[in-house]
Amino acid sequence: MSLLQIKNLSVEFGSEKNPFRAVEGLDLSVDQGEIVGIVGESGSGKSVTMMAMMGLLEGQGRIVADELTFDGKNLLTISARERRKIVGKDIAMIFQDPMTSLNPSYTVGYQIMEVLKVHQGLRGAELKARALELMELVEIPAAKTRLEAYPHQLSGGMSQRVMIAVALACNPKLLIADEPTTALDVTIQAQIMDLLVNLQKERNMALLMITHDLAVIAEVAHRVAVMYAGQVAEEGTVPQLFRHPVHPYTQALLSSIPEHSKGARRLVTLPGIVPGQYDRPSGCLLSPRCPYVQERCRNERPGITAHEHGAVRCFYPLFEKKEAP
Amino acid sequence: MFFFILRRLGVLIPTFFGITLITFSLIRMIPGDPIEVMMGERSLDPALHAAAMKRLGLDQPLYIQYFDYISNLFQGNLGASLKTQQSVWSEFTTLFPATLELALCALVFATVCGLLAGVVAAIKRGSIFDHGVMGISLTGFSMPIFWWGLILIMLFSVQLGWTPVSGRLDLAFDVQPQTGFMLIDAWRAEMADPEYNAGAFKDAVMHLILPAIVLGTIPLAVIARMTRSSMLEVLREDYVRTARAKGLSPARVIFIHTLRNALIPVLTVIGLQVGTLMGGAVLTETIFSWPGIGKWLIDAIGRRDYPVVQNGILIVATLVIVTNFIVDILYGIANPRIRHAK
């Protein structure tokens, strides 16, 4: 059984009459020790999915799903109190902007020790020793003095390391990294990615990596889900999906990477933008932008269908590679 | 931290001189002089008037009078009241506890209710409670103190008869002023003579309630609104999301992670309210015949008692400055980013 199993998850915002579906019919599973990537443009529902799962939407979004289980526990029906015993302990999350994700009024040490106190009941010297151990685990130099430092005294890379230390404090089974390197310098990005991947291997935890950086996914992930406008457009193993993308959107996404454009003068782009609340097409959500669009695509919304190497949400998947007209 | 305090102290000196200059000139701009006011409607022999002015040193050019005033100040001499011949300092120290007691109770009332209302309004944003609190606080903020005081007296003292109309204590009690704080003095008197002074403490409380509410209304409104907006701002911060993602209880998220940061601007606002309280005390004390420095200063202005007005206001202003100074330091303690600033 998968560690995390999501089936047909939808998240709606706004009024009952005029709802906006930020996530629609999303299926996702993550096994123990697996690295799964979620890619998509801004506003494609990547973060909202994770926030919904962790119960961080604070009653703003309405969450509907056929199944939402973590480690055998049904996250849809458990009480808020029960959920808090899982969140921060078995599922931990790190965020995009480490500089603002740490509370400026408390020392780094306090913020690490807080999780240990709340979830593991550690006290006194044991607590301090464990915090120091975590600081060293995430390779923070001069860890002992840094325990007393305030977040504003740390660089972005250091702050993200502290966030990772907080996340790993209770040995989570699943770590969700929501664009963990977007706000960092390129050199620091590589260090943080290495750190995350090493820690993942060492502890055999599952890592769910949310990003819009395809290169990162290609390098580290085992499986990947491509999201578009709140839906999973295509899902598959990394080598398969990167070599033979079958969804037109995935194909467009991959060909928009400069390295892939192979001598073409202009970078391939998909005209238009992700549909928002008021311009959602009645058919396939990609239909207004899709170069292969057919009449059926405009009127009917495709479901997700499994194939040999993964799953795709398209009536006319590109099993034989075609060039965009 | 040492340099932080030193830097703040440096700013105080020009402020201090500014106050002396303003009070000195303002009181002299009001028509009439102490002698004229003392004599009232009766005609005054110009020669006698000139002699009296000379005796008080008021015949000198203004810059010399100001210089004398400042040099006296530096020698720690605050002068004596023209009316009672008592030193300004001793009059002040006798009356100040009454004002302090009133202002402290008003501030405690305003802070406790304001923080509570602001926090709950922020958490239940958009609810009826939120709209109610914000509407009431806007009303409270716009309410003229003298009108609000009279309305409360009409309702609670005259119509319902729940509280006394004015003063600090019923005359029937035998309470010796020891600390100057009526609550403490009445409590001690009641302990010392439980039979004769039975109910003195309760009576002191009943006398204090209405003036404290009247004086605390504007600060309460300001604190509630500030707390609400500050809380709402902080609740949107990434680190509050982090706190939730850590699986912390809602109480911990609100009080440890949100309120602590939201309090920083509120603290400044509370500090600034000390000025409002002192200003409000003048009106409140007049309405409730509360024998404090507000009433003392109003009377002094009425009879052009130059030394009392100049130095009384100077002392009050210094108090406000010192409180704001302390708030600045507290601010530094609450916000590590300021403490570490070079």
Contacts between the chains, C-beta under 8 A, distances in Angstrom:
chain1	res1	chain2	res2	distance
A	54	B	245	6.1
A	55	B	244	8.0
A	56	B	241	6.2
A	56	B	244	5.3
A	56	B	245	6.1
A	58	B	244	7.6
A	83	B	247	7.9
A	84	B	247	4.4
A	84	B	248	7.3
A	84	B	249	6.7
A	85	B	247	6.8
A	86	B	247	7.2
A	87	B	244	7.9
A	87	B	245	6.5
A	87	B	246	7.7
A	87	B	247	4.1
A	88	B	245	6.2
A	88	B	246	4.0
A	88	B	247	2.9
A	88	B	248	7.2
A	89	B	247	6.0
A	92	B	245	7.4
A	93	B	245	4.7
A	95	B	238	6.2
A	95	B	241	7.1
A	95	B	242	6.7
A	95	B	245	7.9
A	97	B	238	6.0
A	100	B	237	6.6
A	100	B	238	4.1
A	100	B	239	6.5
A	101	B	238	4.5
A	101	B	239	5.7
A	101	B	241	7.5
A	101	B	242	4.8
A	102	B	239	5.8
A	102	B	242	7.0
A	103	B	239	4.3
A	103	B	242	7.4
A	103	B	243	7.0
A	103	B	257	5.6
A	103	B	260	7.9
A	103	B	261	7.1
A	104	B	239	7.3
A	104	B	261	6.9
A	104	B	335	7.8
A	104	B	336	6.9
A	104	B	337	6.2
A	105	B	260	5.0
A	105	B	261	5.4
A	105	B	334	7.4
A	105	B	335	7.1
A	105	B	336	6.6
A	106	B	260	7.9
A	114	B	246	6.9
A	114	B	248	7.3
A	115	B	246	5.2
A	115	B	247	7.7
A	118	B	246	7.2
A	118	B	247	6.8
A	118	B	248	6.1
A	118	B	249	8.0
A	118	B	252	7.7
A	119	B	247	6.6
A	150	B	336	4.4
A	150	B	337	7.4
A	150	B	340	7.3
A	152	B	336	7.1
A	152	B	337	5.1
A	152	B	340	7.4
A	153	B	340	7.1
A	163	B	242	7.4
A	166	B	242	7.7
A	166	B	246	6.9
